């Protein structure tokens, strides 16, 4: 819900050394964030978080230090954005059929050029007075199995890892303890080229973080962490910097990206 620039200045305001800009299925926020990084005095790590589907659940793959100027990468990500746009339209159509009178034009205004997602639809539902909270909108209309839910453009975790590697980025398994644990697929993802695990996350318990750190150490994965802040007014009001990790990981990710690009 914050702009990329606001996110960078927010990070600077709380004294962070670096901040990762890793929006869902889009890289449009990277350049605006990089443009203010020097002024803010914060290193911006360019990234993306790709949503993928596994059976009746989803797994997210982070990509750090991607070449966001790559035409081929932009084309691949463009398909995901198109899928999000069409998905948003279908959700609005289904909600309209249920008598929930919101417009796709308003959803796009709320998204404000960002990659359209369910939170934007949820805010439109709240604005229209059908529920009082974002949580209520998700629970009643937008969670998997609810009447307004529409599935995403299908992409597997292995495919997402491959897309990130092709762009010279470092693939990292996001929040493996969130929702349905993605731990069982870690060996397959490592064979596909996974280079890191998000050990520390706002939804992880201390025990989960210890467990995933052991897995990362055992498999030689880079240990990352993140708040997963989506800004204020969301289902979970998680502030930027809610979870931090040693700044040395920035150098590890940059080095890994250089290695991937040299090999590819």
C-alpha positions as CSV (number, residue, x, y, z in Angstrom):
1,X,0.0,0.0,0.0
2,X,3.1,2.3,0.2
3,X,4.8,3.5,-2.9
4,X,8.2,2.1,-3.6
5,X,9.7,5.5,-2.7
6,X,7.7,5.6,0.6
7,X,8.9,2.2,1.5
8,X,12.6,3.2,1.0
9,X,12.2,6.3,3.1
10,X,10.4,4.2,5.8
11,X,13.3,1.9,5.8
12,X,15.7,4.8,6.2
13,X,13.6,6.3,9.0
14,X,14.0,3.2,11.1
15,X,17.7,2.9,10.4
16,X,17.9,0.0,8.0
17,X,21.1,-0.6,6.1
18,X,19.2,-2.2,3.2
19,X,15.7,-3.0,2.0
20,X,14.4,-5.5,-0.5
21,X,11.8,-4.4,-3.0
22,X,10.1,-7.7,-3.9
23,X,6.5,-7.1,-5.1
24,X,4.2,-9.9,-6.1
25,X,4.6,-10.8,-9.8
26,X,5.9,-7.3,-10.8
27,X,9.1,-5.4,-11.1
28,X,7.6,-2.0,-11.7
29,X,8.5,-0.8,-8.2
30,X,12.3,-1.4,-8.6
31,X,13.3,1.7,-10.6
32,X,11.3,4.2,-8.4
33,X,12.9,2.6,-5.3
34,X,16.4,2.7,-6.8
35,X,15.9,6.4,-7.8
36,X,15.6,7.5,-4.2
37,X,18.0,5.0,-2.6
38,X,21.0,7.3,-2.6
39,X,19.1,10.2,-1.2
40,X,17.6,8.0,1.5
41,X,21.0,6.4,2.4
42,X,19.6,2.9,2.0
43,X,20.7,0.1,-0.3
44,X,17.8,-1.2,-2.4
45,X,18.0,-4.9,-3.3
46,X,15.9,-5.3,-6.5
47,X,13.7,-8.4,-6.3
48,X,10.4,-10.0,-7.1
49,X,8.1,-12.5,-5.3
50,X,6.5,-14.9,-7.7
51,X,3.3,-16.6,-6.7
52,X,3.1,-20.3,-7.8
53,X,0.5,-23.0,-7.3
54,X,0.9,-26.4,-5.8
55,X,-2.2,-28.6,-5.7
56,X,-4.7,-26.6,-3.6
57,X,-2.2,-24.3,-2.1
58,X,0.5,-21.8,-3.2
59,X,4.2,-21.4,-2.8
60,X,6.1,-18.1,-3.2
61,X,9.6,-17.8,-4.7
62,X,11.6,-14.7,-4.1
63,X,14.2,-13.6,-6.7
64,X,16.9,-11.1,-5.6
65,X,19.3,-9.1,-7.7
66,X,17.4,-10.0,-10.9
67,X,18.2,-8.2,-14.1
68,X,15.0,-6.2,-14.2
69,X,16.1,-4.6,-17.5
70,X,16.0,-7.9,-19.3
71,X,13.5,-7.8,-22.1
72,X,12.9,-11.6,-21.9
73,X,12.3,-11.4,-18.1
74,X,9.9,-8.5,-18.5
75,X,8.0,-10.5,-21.1
76,X,7.7,-13.5,-18.8
77,X,6.6,-11.3,-15.9
78,X,4.2,-9.5,-18.2
79,X,2.2,-12.7,-18.6
80,X,1.9,-12.8,-14.8
81,X,0.6,-9.3,-14.7
82,X,-1.8,-9.9,-17.5
83,X,-3.1,-12.9,-15.6
84,X,-3.5,-10.7,-12.5
85,X,-5.4,-8.1,-14.5
86,X,-7.8,-10.8,-16.0
87,X,-8.2,-12.4,-12.6
88,X,-9.2,-9.1,-11.0
89,X,-11.8,-8.6,-13.7
90,X,-13.3,-12.0,-13.2
91,X,-13.4,-11.6,-9.5
92,X,-15.4,-8.4,-9.9
93,X,-17.7,-10.1,-12.4
94,X,-18.4,-12.9,-9.9
95,X,-18.9,-10.5,-7.1
96,X,-21.3,-8.5,-9.2
97,X,-23.3,-11.6,-10.0
98,X,-23.6,-12.1,-6.2
99,X,-25.0,-8.6,-5.8
100,X,-21.8,-7.1,-4.6
101,X,-21.7,-3.8,-6.6
102,X,-18.1,-2.8,-7.1
103,X,-16.4,-1.8,-10.3
104,X,-13.1,-3.0,-11.8
105,X,-12.3,0.7,-12.5
106,X,-12.4,1.4,-8.7
107,X,-10.2,-1.7,-8.1
108,X,-7.6,-0.3,-10.5
109,X,-7.7,3.1,-8.9
110,X,-7.0,1.5,-5.5
111,X,-4.2,-0.5,-7.0
112,X,-2.8,2.8,-8.4
113,X,-0.8,1.1,-11.2
114,X,0.4,-1.6,-8.9
115,X,0.1,-5.3,-9.7
116,X,-3.6,-6.0,-9.1
117,X,-4.3,-8.5,-6.3
118,X,-7.1,-9.6,-3.9
119,X,-6.3,-6.9,-1.3
120,X,-7.3,-4.2,-3.8
121,X,-10.6,-6.0,-4.5
122,X,-11.1,-6.4,-0.8
123,X,-10.7,-2.7,-0.2
124,X,-13.3,-2.0,-2.8
125,X,-15.7,-4.4,-1.1
126,X,-15.1,-2.6,2.3
127,X,-15.5,0.8,0.6
128,X,-18.9,-0.3,-0.8
129,X,-20.0,-1.2,2.7
130,X,-20.5,-5.0,2.3
131,X,-18.1,-5.8,5.1
132,X,-16.3,-3.7,7.7
133,X,-12.8,-5.0,7.4
134,X,-10.3,-6.4,4.8
135,X,-10.2,-9.6,6.8
136,X,-14.0,-9.8,6.5
137,X,-13.8,-9.3,2.7
138,X,-11.3,-12.1,2.3
139,X,-13.1,-14.5,4.6
140,X,-16.5,-14.0,3.0
141,X,-15.6,-13.5,-0.6
142,X,-12.0,-14.0,-1.6
143,X,-10.3,-16.9,0.1
144,X,-9.9,-20.1,-1.9
145,X,-13.3,-21.8,-2.1
146,X,-15.2,-18.5,-1.5
147,X,-17.7,-17.3,-4.1
148,X,-15.5,-14.4,-5.4
149,X,-12.3,-16.4,-5.6
150,X,-10.7,-16.9,-9.0
151,X,-7.6,-19.0,-9.5
152,X,-4.3,-17.5,-10.8
153,X,-2.2,-18.0,-13.9
154,X,-0.6,-21.4,-13.2
155,X,3.1,-21.5,-12.6
156,X,5.0,-24.1,-10.6
157,X,7.7,-23.4,-8.1
158,X,10.4,-25.1,-10.3
159,X,9.3,-22.9,-13.2
160,X,9.6,-19.8,-11.0
161,X,13.1,-20.8,-9.9
162,X,14.1,-21.2,-13.6
163,X,12.6,-17.8,-14.6
164,X,14.6,-16.1,-11.8
165,X,17.9,-17.9,-12.8
166,X,17.4,-16.9,-16.4
167,X,17.3,-13.3,-15.2
168,X,20.5,-13.6,-13.3
169,X,18.7,-13.5,-10.0
170,X,19.0,-15.5,-6.8
171,X,16.0,-17.8,-6.2
172,X,14.9,-18.0,-2.5
173,X,12.1,-20.0,-1.0
174,X,9.8,-17.5,0.7
175,X,8.3,-18.1,4.2
176,X,8.4,-21.9,4.1
177,X,6.5,-22.1,7.4
178,X,3.6,-20.0,6.2
179,X,0.3,-21.8,5.3
180,X,0.9,-25.3,4.1
181,X,4.6,-25.9,4.7
182,X,6.7,-26.1,1.5
183,X,9.5,-27.9,3.3
184,X,9.0,-31.3,1.4
185,X,9.8,-29.7,-1.9
186,X,13.1,-28.1,-0.8
187,X,15.2,-30.9,-2.3
188,X,13.5,-30.6,-5.7
189,X,13.9,-26.9,-5.6
190,X,17.5,-27.1,-4.8
191,X,18.0,-29.4,-7.8
192,X,16.3,-26.8,-9.9
193,X,18.7,-24.1,-8.7
194,X,17.3,-22.7,-5.4
195,X,20.0,-20.7,-3.6
196,X,18.3,-19.5,-0.4
197,X,15.6,-20.0,2.2
198,X,13.7,-17.2,4.0
199,X,14.4,-18.5,7.5
200,X,13.2,-15.4,9.3
201,X,9.7,-14.1,8.6
202,X,6.9,-12.3,10.4
203,X,4.7,-15.5,10.3
204,X,7.5,-17.8,11.5
205,X,7.6,-18.9,15.1
206,X,11.0,-19.0,16.8
207,X,10.9,-22.8,16.6
208,X,10.2,-22.6,12.9
209,X,13.1,-20.2,12.3
210,X,15.5,-22.5,14.2
211,X,14.3,-25.5,12.1
212,X,14.6,-23.8,8.8
213,X,18.0,-22.4,9.8
214,X,19.2,-26.0,10.4
215,X,17.9,-27.0,6.9
216,X,19.6,-24.0,5.3
217,X,22.9,-24.7,7.1
218,X,22.7,-28.4,6.1
219,X,22.0,-27.7,2.4
220,X,24.3,-24.7,2.0
221,X,21.4,-22.3,1.3
222,X,21.7,-18.5,1.9
223,X,19.8,-17.5,5.0
224,X,17.4,-14.6,4.3
225,X,14.7,-12.9,6.2
226,X,12.0,-10.3,5.8
227,X,9.0,-8.6,7.3
228,X,6.8,-9.2,4.3
229,X,5.3,-5.8,4.9
230,X,2.5,-4.9,2.5
231,X,1.9,-1.5,4.1
232,X,-0.8,-0.2,6.4
233,X,-4.4,-1.1,6.1
234,X,-3.8,-4.7,5.1
235,X,-5.1,-8.0,6.6
236,X,-1.9,-8.0,8.7
237,X,-0.5,-4.5,9.5
238,X,3.1,-5.5,9.4
239,X,5.5,-2.5,9.4
240,X,8.6,-2.3,7.3
241,X,11.5,-3.7,9.3
242,X,9.4,-5.9,11.5
243,X,11.9,-8.7,10.8
244,X,15.5,-7.9,10.0
245,X,18.6,-9.9,9.2
246,X,22.3,-9.2,9.2
247,X,23.3,-6.8,6.4
248,X,26.0,-9.3,5.3
249,X,23.2,-11.2,3.4
250,X,23.1,-8.4,0.9
251,X,26.7,-9.2,-0.1
252,X,25.9,-12.9,-0.2
253,X,23.0,-12.3,-2.5
254,X,25.0,-10.0,-4.8
255,X,27.8,-12.4,-5.0
256,X,25.5,-15.3,-5.8
257,X,23.9,-13.3,-8.6
258,X,27.3,-12.5,-10.1
259,X,28.1,-16.2,-10.0
260,X,24.8,-17.2,-11.6
261,X,25.3,-14.6,-14.4
262,X,28.9,-15.7,-15.0
263,X,27.7,-19.3,-15.3
264,X,24.7,-18.6,-17.5
